[in-house]
Amino acid sequence: MSLQTVLLVARREIVTRVRERSFLIATLVTIGILAAIVVLPSALGFGNKSATVTVSSQAGQQVVTAATPSARALDLALTVERASDAQARQRVLDGDTDAALVGDAPQVLVRSGLDDDLGAVLRQGASLVRTQAALARAGLDPAAQRAVLTPPPLRVVELDPGRNDQAQGFATVAIFLLFFQLIGYGYWIAAGIVEEKASRVVEILLSTIRPRELLAGKVLGIGVVALGQLLLIGLVGVLLSIATDNIDVPADAFTALVIVLLFFLLGYAFYAAMFAVAGALVPRQEEIQNVTTPIQVVLFATYFLSFQAVSDPQGGLAQILSFIPPTAAIVLPVRVIAGDIPAWQVVAGTILLAIGAAVLLLAASRIYANAVLRTGTRVRLADAWRAA
């Protein structure tokens, strides 16, 4: 097999696929959906909240200052305005402020009902101010007051550190990305083979290059396009989350992206071989759906089973699926992202997936070589395997 020929075919596939309008539209639509998921929550009021509080006295200002740490904990941004008692009352009536603190023994004025979060932080602030005043009257110096008001934080011990909400969120996103990339680009391979077969272009190509070189170049080229698109979508998602600060992005977000990309390569090699065989067996585009249905059924089953791996990465079902190549392509990276799993399981599952992909690619090259030039009727798999 000539590497130069394989790379030439791969280059042809990359240039052709990237120029297709469907590829550009799919990429832009996916990025648009991702941007909407990141940006819309705050635009629709589901993200960080804000509130305006008007104060008319120093006592009211102290309450708001004491309430600020609690507001941050609730992702509530407080805006403070100064006004006289009469002005503060009028602003509340006009709806220009969410609440007003008036008087030297502050009262909270609201138009009709106090927001739960705002009410909680203002009550917390008022309680802290009163407690601090009581400690001062008791003769405690400022340092002693701070020691009383800021006790050591409650110690939290994770009994199951592998179960992390953020990690599970990234694992869920990984399921969607892996599934749609594998099924979408696998179908591309099958459709491309059938298109060349139906138009007799493959006969011209095989007059100068070997079938294995053509198949290898096609799988490699489409794989590069798929990997590039996946990398672009993943980076845009992570960077948008960081830039907008609407979603907490853990430090290992880029590590999760690398894991997805690595396992995508193995999963793509495995399923690309299966889709290539399917495409070589049929003579017309109308028959692709029928011949690829078993592959899609496996992918859909893996897709739904992967959510079980997210909720319980250490579960028995998730462990079994990690050692079966068709399901390991999605389940294993999801388990790695969602929670700590034994290193030997990762290594064993990865090796089995790589072996499965290698075996299928070798088998696919033989079947492709024997079946791709046979037009007119659908070729039986057994006949394509036995053909000379």
C-alpha positions in Angstrom: 0.0 0.0 0.0 1.4 3.4 -1.0 1.2 6.0 1.7 1.5 8.8 -0.9 -1.5 7.5 -2.7 -3.5 7.2 0.5 -2.7 10.7 1.5 -3.6 11.9 -2.0 -7.1 10.3 -1.7 -7.5 11.7 1.8 -6.6 15.2 0.6 -9.3 14.8 -2.1 -11.9 13.8 0.5 -11.0 16.6 2.8 -11.2 19.3 0.1 -14.4 17.9 -1.3 -16.2 17.5 2.1 -15.2 20.8 3.6 -16.5 22.6 0.5 -19.9 21.0 0.7 -22.7 23.3 1.8 -24.1 20.6 4.1 -20.9 20.5 6.1 -20.7 24.2 6.6 -24.4 24.5 7.5 -24.2 21.6 10.0 -21.1 23.1 11.6 -22.7 26.6 11.9 -26.0 25.1 13.2 -24.2 23.0 15.9 -22.1 26.0 17.0 -25.3 28.2 17.0 -27.1 25.7 19.2 -24.1 25.4 21.5 -23.9 29.2 21.8 -27.6 29.4 22.5 -27.3 26.8 25.3 -24.5 28.9 26.9 -25.9 32.4 26.4 -29.7 32.1 26.5 -30.0 31.1 30.2 -28.8 34.4 31.4 -30.6 36.3 28.6 -33.9 34.7 29.7 -33.3 35.2 33.3 -32.2 31.7 34.2 -28.6 32.7 35.0 -27.2 35.1 37.6 -29.9 37.4 39.0 -29.6 41.1 39.9 -31.5 43.4 42.3 -31.4 47.1 43.0 -31.6 48.2 46.6 -32.0 51.8 47.7 -30.7 52.9 51.1 -31.5 56.1 52.9 -29.2 55.8 55.9 -25.8 54.6 57.1 -27.6 51.7 58.9 -29.2 50.6 55.7 -25.8 50.7 53.9 -24.3 48.5 56.6 -27.1 45.9 56.2 -26.4 45.8 52.4 -22.7 45.6 52.9 -23.1 42.7 55.4 -25.5 41.0 52.9 -23.1 41.1 50.0 -21.2 37.8 50.7 -24.6 36.0 51.0 -25.7 37.6 47.7 -22.6 36.3 45.9 -23.2 32.8 47.2 -26.6 32.9 45.6 -25.3 34.5 42.3 -27.3 37.6 43.1 -25.7 40.9 41.9 -26.7 43.8 44.2 -26.8 47.4 43.0 -27.0 50.0 45.8 -28.4 53.5 45.4 -28.6 56.3 47.9 -31.6 58.5 48.4 -33.7 60.2 51.1 -36.5 58.3 52.9 -39.2 60.0 50.7 -37.2 59.4 47.5 -36.6 55.8 48.4 -40.3 55.3 49.0 -41.2 56.8 45.7 -38.7 54.7 43.8 -40.3 51.6 45.3 -43.7 52.8 44.2 -42.5 53.6 40.7 -40.8 50.2 40.3 -37.4 51.8 39.9 -35.9 49.7 42.8 -36.6 46.2 44.1 -36.4 47.2 47.7 -35.5 50.1 49.9 -34.0 50.2 53.4 -35.1 53.3 55.3 -34.6 54.6 58.8 -31.9 54.2 61.4 -33.5 50.9 62.4 -33.9 49.9 58.8 -37.2 48.8 57.5 -37.5 47.0 54.1 -40.0 48.7 51.7 -41.2 46.7 48.7 -44.0 47.4 46.2 -45.7 44.0 46.4 -43.8 41.1 47.8 -40.1 40.6 48.4 -38.1 38.3 46.2 -37.1 35.1 48.1 -33.3 35.4 47.4 -33.2 39.2 48.0 -35.2 38.8 51.2 -32.9 36.0 52.4 -29.7 38.1 51.9 -31.2 41.2 53.4 -32.3 39.3 56.5 -28.9 37.7 56.8 -27.2 41.1 56.5 -29.5 42.7 59.1 -28.8 39.7 61.5 -25.1 40.2 61.1 -25.3 43.9 61.7 -27.4 43.4 64.9 -25.0 40.6 66.1 -22.0 42.8 65.5 -23.6 45.7 67.4 -24.4 43.3 70.3 -20.8 42.0 70.4 -19.5 45.6 70.5 -21.8 46.5 73.4 -20.5 43.4 75.2 -17.0 44.8 75.0 -15.4 42.6 72.3 -12.8 44.3 70.2 -13.1 44.1 66.3 -10.7 41.1 66.0 -12.8 39.1 68.5 -16.0 40.2 66.7 -14.6 38.9 63.4 -13.6 35.6 65.1 -17.2 35.1 66.4 -18.9 36.2 63.1 -16.6 34.1 60.8 -16.2 30.7 62.4 -14.2 28.0 60.6 -16.1 26.6 57.5 -18.0 23.4 57.7 -15.7 20.5 56.7 -17.2 18.5 53.8 -16.0 15.0 53.1 -16.9 13.4 49.8 -17.7 9.7 50.3 -18.0 9.2 46.5 -15.7 11.7 44.9 -16.2 10.2 41.5 -19.8 11.5 41.4 -19.4 15.1 40.3 -22.3 17.1 38.8 -20.0 19.2 36.5 -18.1 16.1 35.4 -21.4 14.3 34.7 -22.6 17.4 32.7 -19.5 17.2 30.5 -20.0 13.4 30.1 -23.5 14.0 28.9 -22.3 16.5 26.3 -19.6 14.0 25.3 -22.4 11.4 24.6 -24.1 13.8 22.2 -20.9 14.8 20.4 -19.6 11.2 20.0 -22.9 9.7 18.9 -23.8 12.3 16.3 -20.2 12.5 14.9 -20.0 8.7 14.6 -23.3 8.1 13.0 -23.1 11.2 10.8 -19.7 10.7 9.4 -20.1 6.9 9.2 -23.1 7.5 6.9 -21.0 9.9 4.9 -18.5 7.1 4.2 -21.3 4.7 3.1 -22.9 7.4 0.9 -19.6 8.4 -0.7 -18.8 4.8 -1.6 -22.3 4.2 -3.1 -22.1 7.5 -5.0 -18.7 6.6 -6.6 -20.0 3.1 -7.3 -23.3 4.2 -8.9 -21.6 6.8 -11.1 -18.8 4.4 -12.1 -16.2 6.9 -10.9 -14.8 4.1 -8.8 -13.9 2.1 -11.9 -11.7 5.0 -13.1 -10.1 5.4 -9.7 -9.3 1.7 -9.4 -7.7 1.7 -12.8 -4.8 3.6 -11.2 -4.8 2.8 -7.5 -5.6 -0.2 -5.4 -9.0 -0.7 -3.6 -7.3 -0.7 -0.2 -5.6 2.6 -0.9 -8.8 4.2 -2.0 -10.7 3.0 1.0 -7.9 3.9 3.4 -7.7 7.4 1.9 -11.5 7.9 2.1 -11.7 6.8 5.7 -8.6 8.9 6.7 -9.9 12.0 4.9 -13.4 12.0 6.2 -12.0 11.2 9.7 -9.8 14.3 9.6 -12.8 16.4 8.6 -14.9 14.9 11.5 -12.1 15.3 14.0 -11.5 18.9 13.0 -15.2 19.7 13.3 -15.4 18.0 16.7 -12.4 19.9 17.9 -13.8 23.2 16.7 -17.2 22.6 18.3 -15.6 21.5 21.6 -13.3 24.5 21.8 -16.1 26.9 20.9 -18.2 25.4 23.7 -15.5 25.6 26.3 -14.4 29.1 25.3 -17.9 30.4 25.2 -18.6 29.1 28.7 -15.4 30.7 30.0 -16.1 34.0 28.2 -19.7 34.4 29.2 -19.2 33.0 32.7 -22.7 31.5 32.5 -21.5 28.0 33.1 -18.9 26.9 35.6 -16.0 25.3 33.6 -13.8 23.1 35.8 -10.1 23.1 35.2 -10.2 19.6 33.7 -12.6 20.7 30.9 -9.9 20.7 28.3 -8.8 17.2 29.6 -12.3 16.0 29.0 -12.2 17.4 25.4 -8.9 15.6 24.8 -10.5 12.3 26.1 -13.4 12.7 23.7 -11.2 13.4 20.7 -9.0 10.3 21.5 -11.8 7.9 21.8 -13.6 9.4 18.8 -10.6 8.4 16.7 -10.9 4.8 17.9 -14.7 4.7 17.7 -14.6 6.3 14.2 -12.1 3.7 13.0 -14.4 0.9 14.3 -17.6 2.2 12.9 -16.1 3.6 9.7 -15.1 0.1 8.7 -18.7 -1.1 9.2 -20.2 1.7 7.2 -17.7 1.2 4.4 -18.7 -2.5 4.2 -22.4 -1.5 4.1 -21.7 1.0 1.3 -19.8 -1.4 -0.8 -22.6 -4.0 -0.8 -25.3 -1.9 -2.4 -25.5 -0.3 -5.9 -27.9 2.7 -5.2 -28.3 5.5 -2.7 -31.9 4.3 -2.0 -30.6 1.1 -0.4 -28.1 2.7 2.1 -30.7 3.1 4.8 -31.6 -0.5 4.8 -28.1 -1.9 4.8 -26.9 0.6 7.5 -29.9 0.0 9.8 -28.1 -2.7 11.9 -25.2 -0.4 12.5 -27.4 2.5 13.5 -29.4 0.2 15.9 -26.1 -0.6 17.7 -25.2 3.1 17.8 -28.6 4.1 19.2 -28.5 1.3 21.8 -25.0 2.5 22.8 -26.3 6.1 23.0 -29.1 5.3 25.4 -27.0 2.9 27.5 -24.3 5.6 27.9 -26.6 7.6 30.1 -26.6 4.8 32.6 -22.8 5.0 32.6 -23.0 8.7 33.4 -25.3 8.2 36.4 -23.4 5.2 37.7 -19.8 5.0 36.2 -18.9 2.2 38.6 -22.0 0.1 37.9 -21.8 -3.4 36.6 -23.5 -2.7 33.3 -21.2 0.2 32.6 -18.2 -2.0 33.3 -19.3 -4.7 31.0 -20.1 -2.3 28.2 -16.6 -0.8 28.5 -15.0 -4.1 27.3 -17.3 -4.6 24.3 -15.8 -2.6 21.3 -19.1 -1.4 19.8 -20.3 0.1 23.1 -16.9 1.0 24.5 -16.4 3.7 21.9 -18.9 5.9 23.8 -19.3 4.3 27.2 -15.6 4.2 28.1 -14.8 7.9 27.6 -18.0 8.8 29.3 -17.0 6.7 32.4 -13.6 8.3 32.4 -15.1 11.8 32.4 -18.0 11.1 34.8 -16.0 9.5 37.5 -12.8 7.8 38.6 -12.5 4.3 37.3 -9.7 1.7 37.7 -6.8 2.4 35.3 -6.7 -1.3 34.2 -10.3 -1.0 32.9 -9.4 2.0 30.8 -6.3 0.3 29.4 -8.1 -3.0 28.8 -11.2 -1.4 27.2 -9.0 0.8 25.0 -6.9 -2.1 23.8 -10.0 -4.2 23.0 -11.5 -1.3 21.1 -8.3 -0.7 19.1 -8.0 -4.4 18.3 -11.6 -4.5 17.2 -11.1 -1.5 15.0 -8.0 -3.0 13.4 -9.7 -6.3 12.7 -12.8 -4.6 11.2 -10.6 -2.3 9.0 -8.8 -5.3 7.6 -12.0 -7.2 6.9 -13.6 -4.1 5.4 -10.7 -3.6 3.0 -11.1 -7.2 1.7 -14.9 -6.9 1.4 -14.6 -3.5 -0.2 -12.1 -4.7 -2.8 -14.4 -7.7 -3.7 -17.7 -5.8 -3.8 -17.2 -2.2 -4.9 -17.0 -3.0 -8.6 -20.0 -5.2 -8.6 -23.0 -3.2 -9.8 -26.6 -3.9 -10.6 -27.7 -5.8 -7.5 -27.0 -5.9 -3.9 -24.0 -8.1 -2.9 -24.4 -10.6 -0.1 -21.8 -10.2 2.6 -20.7 -13.9 2.5 -20.2 -13.6 -1.3 -18.1 -10.5 -1.0 -16.0 -12.2 1.6 -15.4 -15.3 -0.4 -14.9 -13.6 -3.8 -11.4 -13.8 -5.3 
